């Protein structure tokens, strides 16, 4: 496989890297990308009834493998991981300290990589038909449901519920943002969203676990996302890691012997604004990188 020359920058100290991956490669890119996937991933792709959804799954996992391979110093096809009982991926052996999380929605995916704490990332598409207020009242803590209700204008402009718009755009965004925050925390711990619906995530920052997550803490932050999406990142523990944001772009014209691995593109507002430097290349496994 022919790789682009720019290596992925290595997280330095207590830092998390988040990659935004656009899942809009053409047919040729998909055919090349599927070569990176293992048998389990190919079987999952084959189970999709919708061809576009299958292609996006392939592109998300191929990009994740390519990016992780840069950190680990191996090819994307050589990246292998285990999966916990609720789907959390994890490495064992020499790669065991590398933590990562992948989330995708429609034509976009996010990959989070961290070496100092378990990490969870979640991306949500804000549904145009989401019954935000009804769902919030049914599943979320009272204060969070009230916040969704406030943004929906549930009491109406004159205090009359007859004038309410319970599922307006602001309410839908608020509801999905709360879900995204909960999902990020749950993914960092390797749990189930059902067990994390009562977590208090009304504000980013330190989140205290209860119920199935009693005794756990997360540092939670919202992530920038395109219109129509919301995203969140959580790391286990209450330490606030640094954050670096990167874009992954499928380069045009993938080489005949393998999928294209993109240039690094730093989006506006990224905390780290520099091009990749060869000094940032990951050390070989066993060279002290954890």
LINHUHU-V279532 format. One record per residue. RES is the residue in three letters. PHI is phi in radians with two decimals (* if undefined). PSI is psi in degrees with one decimal (none if undefined). NEAR is the number of other ideal C-beta (glycine too) atoms within 10 Angstrom. Layout:
res=RES phi=PHI psi=PSI near=NEAR
res=RES phi=PHI psi=PSI near=NEAR
This chain:
res=UNK phi=* psi=137.2 near=17
res=UNK phi=-1.61 psi=121.6 near=11
res=UNK phi=-1.85 psi=150.2 near=16
res=UNK phi=-1.16 psi=152.0 near=15
res=UNK phi=-1.30 psi=-21.3 near=8
res=UNK phi=-1.34 psi=120.5 near=17
res=UNK phi=-1.39 psi=156.9 near=18
res=UNK phi=-1.22 psi=139.0 near=23
res=UNK phi=-1.18 psi=146.2 near=23
res=UNK phi=-1.55 psi=130.2 near=17
res=UNK phi=-0.99 psi=132.4 near=21
res=UNK phi=-1.87 psi=114.9 near=11
res=UNK phi=1.19 psi=-148.9 near=8
res=UNK phi=-1.33 psi=82.3 near=15
res=UNK phi=-2.46 psi=146.5 near=18
res=UNK phi=-2.06 psi=136.3 near=27
res=UNK phi=-1.84 psi=134.3 near=24
res=UNK phi=-2.13 psi=127.1 near=22
res=UNK phi=-1.90 psi=130.7 near=24
res=UNK phi=-1.71 psi=124.2 near=21
res=UNK phi=-2.08 psi=119.9 near=26
res=UNK phi=-1.55 psi=130.6 near=18
res=UNK phi=-1.78 psi=55.0 near=22
res=UNK phi=-2.17 psi=32.0 near=13
res=UNK phi=-1.22 psi=153.9 near=24
res=UNK phi=-1.37 psi=-178.5 near=11
res=UNK phi=-1.02 psi=-40.1 near=8
res=UNK phi=-1.14 psi=-41.9 near=13
res=UNK phi=-1.08 psi=-41.5 near=21
res=UNK phi=-1.09 psi=-43.1 near=22
res=UNK phi=-1.09 psi=-37.2 near=14
res=UNK phi=-1.28 psi=-40.9 near=21
res=UNK phi=-1.14 psi=-34.9 near=25
res=UNK phi=-1.10 psi=-20.9 near=19
res=UNK phi=-1.14 psi=-23.8 near=15
res=UNK phi=-1.35 psi=-21.7 near=24
res=UNK phi=-1.35 psi=151.2 near=19
res=UNK phi=-1.53 psi=179.3 near=13
res=UNK phi=-1.09 psi=-38.4 near=7
res=UNK phi=-1.12 psi=-42.7 near=10
res=UNK phi=-1.19 psi=-38.4 near=17
res=UNK phi=-1.14 psi=-38.0 near=14
res=UNK phi=-1.11 psi=-40.7 near=10
res=UNK phi=-1.10 psi=-43.3 near=14
res=UNK phi=-1.07 psi=-38.5 near=18
res=UNK phi=-1.18 psi=-21.6 near=8
res=UNK phi=-1.42 psi=-12.7 near=9
res=UNK phi=-1.19 psi=132.4 near=14
res=UNK phi=-1.42 psi=-24.7 near=6
res=UNK phi=-1.71 psi=124.0 near=8
res=UNK phi=-1.10 psi=-39.1 near=9
res=UNK phi=-1.12 psi=-42.0 near=11
res=UNK phi=-1.10 psi=-38.7 near=14
res=UNK phi=-1.12 psi=-44.1 near=17
res=UNK phi=-1.07 psi=-41.5 near=23
res=UNK phi=-1.17 psi=-36.3 near=25
res=UNK phi=-1.07 psi=-46.5 near=21
res=UNK phi=-1.05 psi=-46.8 near=27
res=UNK phi=-1.14 psi=-39.6 near=25
res=UNK phi=-1.10 psi=-46.4 near=23
res=UNK phi=-1.27 psi=-35.8 near=23
res=UNK phi=-1.14 psi=-42.7 near=28
res=UNK phi=-1.11 psi=-43.4 near=28
res=UNK phi=-1.04 psi=-43.3 near=26
res=UNK phi=-1.09 psi=-43.1 near=26
res=UNK phi=-1.10 psi=-43.6 near=26
res=UNK phi=-1.18 psi=-47.6 near=25
res=UNK phi=-1.08 psi=-37.8 near=24
res=UNK phi=-1.07 psi=-34.5 near=21
res=UNK phi=-1.14 psi=-41.5 near=26
res=UNK phi=-1.15 psi=-40.1 near=22
res=UNK phi=-1.49 psi=-13.0 near=21
res=UNK phi=1.41 psi=26.9 near=17
res=UNK phi=-2.33 psi=171.4 near=17
res=UNK phi=-1.26 psi=158.4 near=16
res=UNK phi=-1.04 psi=-37.7 near=25
res=UNK phi=-1.18 psi=-20.9 near=17
res=UNK phi=-1.54 psi=-2.3 near=12
res=UNK phi=-1.41 psi=121.5 near=21
res=UNK phi=-2.28 psi=144.3 near=13
res=UNK phi=-2.50 psi=165.1 near=16
res=UNK phi=-1.79 psi=166.8 near=9
res=UNK phi=-2.24 psi=131.1 near=11
res=UNK phi=-1.28 psi=176.9 near=11
res=UNK phi=-1.07 psi=-23.9 near=8
res=UNK phi=-1.98 psi=20.7 near=14
res=UNK phi=1.67 psi=1.3 near=10
res=UNK phi=-1.28 psi=124.7 near=20
res=UNK phi=-1.39 psi=146.8 near=16
res=UNK phi=-2.69 psi=152.1 near=15
res=UNK phi=-1.67 psi=154.9 near=17
res=UNK phi=-2.17 psi=170.7 near=9
res=UNK phi=1.23 psi=-142.9 near=7
res=UNK phi=-1.06 psi=-21.8 near=14
res=UNK phi=-1.64 psi=5.5 near=20
res=UNK phi=-1.01 psi=-27.5 near=10
res=UNK phi=-1.41 psi=-12.7 near=11
res=UNK phi=-1.38 psi=121.2 near=21
res=UNK phi=-1.92 psi=141.0 near=22
res=UNK phi=-2.68 psi=161.2 near=27
res=UNK phi=-2.64 psi=141.0 near=25
res=UNK phi=-2.22 psi=136.9 near=21
res=UNK phi=-2.45 psi=142.9 near=22
res=UNK phi=-2.44 psi=149.9 near=21
res=UNK phi=-2.65 psi=121.9 near=21
res=UNK phi=0.91 psi=-124.0 near=13
res=UNK phi=-1.65 psi=24.6 near=17
res=UNK phi=-2.44 psi=146.6 near=21
res=UNK phi=-2.41 psi=155.3 near=24
res=UNK phi=-2.19 psi=136.2 near=26
res=UNK phi=-2.12 psi=125.9 near=23
res=UNK phi=-1.93 psi=137.0 near=26
res=UNK phi=-2.28 psi=133.8 near=26
res=UNK phi=-2.62 psi=146.6 near=26
res=UNK phi=-1.95 psi=-1.7 near=21
res=UNK phi=-2.01 psi=-10.4 near=19
res=UNK phi=-2.84 psi=149.6 near=17
res=UNK phi=-0.99 psi=140.6 near=19
res=UNK phi=-2.26 psi=147.9 near=25
res=UNK phi=-2.37 psi=134.1 near=28
res=UNK phi=-2.19 psi=143.7 near=28
res=UNK phi=-2.43 psi=139.2 near=27
res=UNK phi=-2.17 psi=129.2 near=23
res=UNK phi=-2.17 psi=135.2 near=24
res=UNK phi=-1.49 psi=127.5 near=16
res=UNK phi=-1.34 psi=109.1 near=20
res=UNK phi=-1.25 psi=134.1 near=13
res=UNK phi=-1.20 psi=-21.5 near=9
res=UNK phi=-1.92 psi=10.6 near=7
res=UNK phi=-1.08 psi=127.4 near=19
res=UNK phi=-1.47 psi=75.2 near=15
res=UNK phi=-1.02 psi=-51.0 near=28
res=UNK phi=-1.19 psi=-43.5 near=24
res=UNK phi=-1.09 psi=-42.3 near=14
res=UNK phi=-1.19 psi=-41.0 near=17
res=UNK phi=-1.08 psi=-43.6 near=27
res=UNK phi=-1.16 psi=-29.4 near=17
res=UNK phi=-1.41 psi=-39.0 near=10
res=UNK phi=-1.97 psi=-22.8 near=17
res=UNK phi=-1.78 psi=159.5 near=23
res=UNK phi=-1.01 psi=157.7 near=16
res=UNK phi=-1.02 psi=-42.1 near=9
res=UNK phi=-1.14 psi=-37.5 near=9
res=UNK phi=-1.22 psi=-41.8 near=24
res=UNK phi=-1.08 psi=-38.6 near=21
res=UNK phi=-1.14 psi=-35.9 near=15
res=UNK phi=-1.16 psi=-42.5 near=20
res=UNK phi=-1.08 psi=-42.0 near=26
res=UNK phi=-1.10 psi=-38.9 near=19
res=UNK phi=-1.11 psi=-42.1 near=13
res=UNK phi=-1.30 psi=-22.8 near=19
res=UNK phi=-1.45 psi=-11.6 near=22
res=UNK phi=1.22 psi=36.5 near=17
res=UNK phi=-1.04 psi=-25.5 near=22
res=UNK phi=-1.54 psi=-5.8 near=13
res=UNK phi=1.39 psi=157.6 near=12
res=UNK phi=-1.10 psi=-23.6 near=9
res=UNK phi=-2.03 psi=23.8 near=7
res=UNK phi=1.36 psi=14.0 near=7
res=UNK phi=-1.88 psi=117.7 near=9
res=UNK phi=-1.11 psi=-18.9 near=10
res=UNK phi=-1.13 psi=-23.5 near=6
res=UNK phi=-1.62 psi=6.3 near=12
res=UNK phi=-1.26 psi=151.4 near=17
res=UNK phi=-2.13 psi=81.3 near=14
res=UNK phi=-1.15 psi=-18.2 near=18
res=UNK phi=-2.14 psi=35.7 near=20
res=UNK phi=-1.20 psi=169.6 near=16
res=UNK phi=-0.97 psi=-44.4 near=14
res=UNK phi=-1.11 psi=-39.4 near=14
res=UNK phi=-1.16 psi=-41.3 near=25
res=UNK phi=-1.13 psi=-42.1 near=25
res=UNK phi=-1.08 psi=-45.5 near=20
res=UNK phi=-1.07 psi=-44.1 near=24
res=UNK phi=-1.11 psi=-47.9 near=30
res=UNK phi=-1.18 psi=-32.2 near=23
res=UNK phi=-1.13 psi=-42.1 near=21
res=UNK phi=-1.10 psi=-42.8 near=27
res=UNK phi=-1.08 psi=-41.8 near=24
res=UNK phi=-1.09 psi=-42.1 near=28
res=UNK phi=-1.09 psi=-44.4 near=30
res=UNK phi=-1.12 psi=-44.7 near=27
res=UNK phi=-1.09 psi=-39.7 near=23
res=UNK phi=-1.08 psi=-44.2 near=32
res=UNK phi=-1.09 psi=-47.0 near=29
res=UNK phi=-1.09 psi=-40.6 near=26
res=UNK phi=-1.16 psi=-35.5 near=28
res=UNK phi=-1.08 psi=-33.8 near=29
res=UNK phi=-1.60 psi=-9.0 near=21
res=UNK phi=1.35 psi=27.2 near=17
res=UNK phi=-1.80 psi=-161.5 near=22
res=UNK phi=-1.96 psi=143.0 near=15
res=UNK phi=-1.03 psi=-37.4 near=16
res=UNK phi=-0.96 psi=-35.7 near=11
res=UNK phi=-1.43 psi=-10.3 near=16
res=UNK phi=-1.93 psi=6.6 near=24
res=UNK phi=-1.14 psi=-25.0 near=18
res=UNK phi=-1.59 psi=1.6 near=15
res=UNK phi=-1.07 psi=141.0 near=26
res=UNK phi=-1.51 psi=103.2 near=16
res=UNK phi=-2.16 psi=31.2 near=24
res=UNK phi=-1.05 psi=-30.9 near=15
res=UNK phi=-2.29 psi=145.9 near=11
res=UNK phi=-1.13 psi=172.3 near=15
res=UNK phi=2.00 psi=-150.1 near=11
res=UNK phi=-1.31 psi=128.7 near=13
res=UNK phi=-2.00 psi=131.7 near=25
res=UNK phi=-1.73 psi=132.0 near=13
res=UNK phi=-1.41 psi=153.8 near=20
res=UNK phi=-2.57 psi=176.6 near=13
res=UNK phi=1.04 psi=-125.9 near=11
res=UNK phi=-1.11 psi=-17.9 near=15
res=UNK phi=-1.95 psi=22.5 near=19
res=UNK phi=-0.98 psi=133.6 near=8
res=UNK phi=1.58 psi=-9.7 near=7
res=UNK phi=-1.62 psi=155.4 near=17
res=UNK phi=-2.36 psi=148.6 near=16
res=UNK phi=-2.32 psi=151.2 near=29
res=UNK phi=-1.77 psi=122.3 near=21
res=UNK phi=-2.02 psi=137.6 near=25
res=UNK phi=-2.51 psi=149.2 near=19
res=UNK phi=-1.41 psi=149.7 near=15
res=UNK phi=-1.98 psi=149.4 near=20
res=UNK phi=-1.12 psi=142.4 near=14
res=UNK phi=-2.55 psi=153.7 near=20
res=UNK phi=-1.13 psi=162.9 near=12
res=UNK phi=-0.95 psi=137.3 near=6
res=UNK phi=1.59 psi=-2.0 near=17
res=UNK phi=-2.26 psi=156.6 near=20
res=UNK phi=-2.34 psi=154.5 near=25
res=UNK phi=-2.62 psi=153.5 near=26
res=UNK phi=-2.56 psi=154.9 near=28
res=UNK phi=-2.28 psi=133.9 near=30
res=UNK phi=-2.30 psi=139.6 near=31
res=UNK phi=-2.11 psi=140.1 near=29
res=UNK phi=-1.23 psi=134.1 near=21
res=UNK phi=1.78 psi=165.7 near=17
res=UNK phi=-1.76 psi=9.5 near=13
res=UNK phi=-1.33 psi=139.6 near=12
res=UNK phi=-1.62 psi=107.9 near=14
res=UNK phi=-1.36 psi=156.6 near=21
res=UNK phi=-1.13 psi=164.1 near=14
res=UNK phi=-2.35 psi=131.6 near=18
res=UNK phi=-2.21 psi=137.4 near=19
res=UNK phi=-2.00 psi=135.2 near=19
res=UNK phi=-2.37 psi=154.4 near=22
res=UNK phi=-1.86 psi=141.5 near=15
res=UNK phi=-1.94 psi=125.5 near=21
res=UNK phi=-2.17 psi=131.7 near=16
res=UNK phi=-1.24 psi=118.6 near=22
res=UNK phi=-1.20 psi=148.1 near=14
res=UNK phi=-1.26 psi=148.0 near=10
res=UNK phi=1.15 psi=64.3 near=8
res=UNK phi=-1.05 psi=144.5 near=21
res=UNK phi=-1.10 psi=155.3 near=14
res=UNK phi=-1.16 psi=-24.3 near=8
res=UNK phi=-1.69 psi=10.1 near=9
res=UNK phi=2.96 psi=170.2 near=18
res=UNK phi=-1.25 psi=150.5 near=30
res=UNK phi=-1.25 psi=137.1 near=23
res=UNK phi=-1.89 psi=127.7 near=27
res=UNK phi=-1.37 psi=170.0 near=21
res=UNK phi=-1.22 psi=156.4 near=14
res=UNK phi=-1.41 psi=132.2 near=20
res=UNK phi=-2.24 psi=116.9 near=12
res=UNK phi=-1.56 psi=120.4 near=17
res=UNK phi=-1.29 psi=160.4 near=11
res=UNK phi=-0.97 psi=136.4 near=7
res=UNK phi=1.56 psi=-3.2 near=8
res=UNK phi=-1.12 psi=144.2 near=16
res=UNK phi=-1.17 psi=-35.3 near=10
res=UNK phi=-1.80 psi=117.4 near=14
res=UNK phi=-2.09 psi=87.1 near=10
res=UNK phi=-2.80 psi=157.8 near=10
res=UNK phi=-1.40 psi=162.1 near=11
res=UNK phi=-1.12 psi=145.0 near=18
res=UNK phi=-2.12 psi=138.4 near=10
res=UNK phi=-0.96 psi=-27.6 near=8
res=UNK phi=-1.15 psi=-16.8 near=8
res=UNK phi=-1.49 psi=-3.8 near=17
res=UNK phi=-1.06 psi=140.0 near=16
res=UNK phi=-1.05 psi=142.0 near=19
res=UNK phi=-1.23 psi=156.1 near=11
res=UNK phi=-1.03 psi=150.7 near=12
res=UNK phi=-1.00 psi=134.8 near=14
res=UNK phi=1.67 psi=-5.1 near=8
res=UNK phi=-1.61 psi=17.4 near=10
res=UNK phi=1.72 psi=-3.2 near=7
res=UNK phi=-1.39 psi=125.0 near=18
res=UNK phi=-2.33 psi=none near=10
